[in-house]
């Protein structure tokens, strides 16, 4: 699964899931033993993260929304993705 970014211990991944229950564009955010699937609009589709980490992820989603949409399109077309800057 392609890793797009890592910040504050949070790993952000995105990959094309054929016949998945999450058909809309989304990311997978992992932090320690937690994992959440989050739409590019910031809606939690499944799982959970600690609230402070979720706020960081949602801020990152808002800042990098266009890059995320571009990566989703690339991955959907079977093309190479690009890394996205972390929060600093």
C-alpha positions in Angstrom: 0.0 0.0 0.0 1.6 3.3 -1.1 2.6 5.6 1.8 1.9 9.2 0.9 3.1 10.9 4.0 4.2 10.4 7.6 3.9 13.1 10.3 3.6 13.1 14.2 3.7 9.3 14.2 0.7 9.1 11.7 1.2 7.1 8.5 -1.0 8.1 5.6 -1.6 5.5 2.9 -3.7 5.3 -0.2 -4.3 2.5 -2.6 -6.7 1.3 -5.2 -9.1 -1.2 -3.8 -11.0 -3.1 -6.5 -14.6 -4.0 -5.4 -14.1 -2.4 -2.0 -16.8 -1.2 0.3 -15.1 2.2 0.2 -15.7 3.2 -3.4 -15.2 6.9 -2.9 -11.7 8.5 -2.7 -10.2 7.9 0.8 -7.0 7.5 2.8 -5.9 5.0 5.5 -4.4 6.7 8.5 -2.5 4.6 11.0 -1.3 5.6 14.4 0.1 3.0 16.8 -2.6 0.4 17.1 -5.3 2.6 15.6 -6.4 2.8 12.0 -9.1 4.8 10.3 -10.4 5.0 6.7 -11.2 8.6 6.0 -12.8 10.1 2.9 -11.0 13.1 1.2 -13.9 15.2 2.7 -12.7 14.2 6.2 -15.6 11.8 7.0 -14.5 8.7 8.9 -15.7 5.7 7.0 -14.4 3.1 9.4 -12.1 2.7 12.3 -10.8 5.4 14.7 -7.8 7.5 15.7 -7.2 9.4 19.0 -9.0 12.7 18.7 -5.8 14.9 18.6 -4.4 12.7 15.8 -7.7 12.8 13.9 -7.6 16.6 14.0 -4.1 16.6 12.6 -5.2 14.2 9.8 -8.2 16.3 9.0 -6.1 19.5 8.8 -3.7 17.7 6.5 -6.5 16.5 4.3 -7.8 20.1 4.0 -4.4 21.5 3.1 -3.5 18.8 0.6 -7.0 18.0 -0.9 -6.0 18.7 -4.5 -2.9 16.6 -4.2 -4.9 13.8 -2.7 -7.5 13.9 -5.5 -4.7 13.8 -8.1 -3.1 10.8 -6.4 -6.4 9.0 -6.2 -6.8 9.5 -10.0 -3.3 8.3 -10.7 -3.7 5.2 -8.5 -7.1 4.4 -10.1 -5.5 4.6 -13.5 -2.7 2.2 -12.4 -0.1 5.0 -12.5 2.7 6.0 -10.1 1.6 8.1 -7.1 3.6 11.0 -5.6 4.5 11.7 -2.0 2.8 14.6 -0.2 4.4 16.9 2.3 3.8 16.2 6.0 2.5 18.6 8.6 5.3 20.4 10.3 
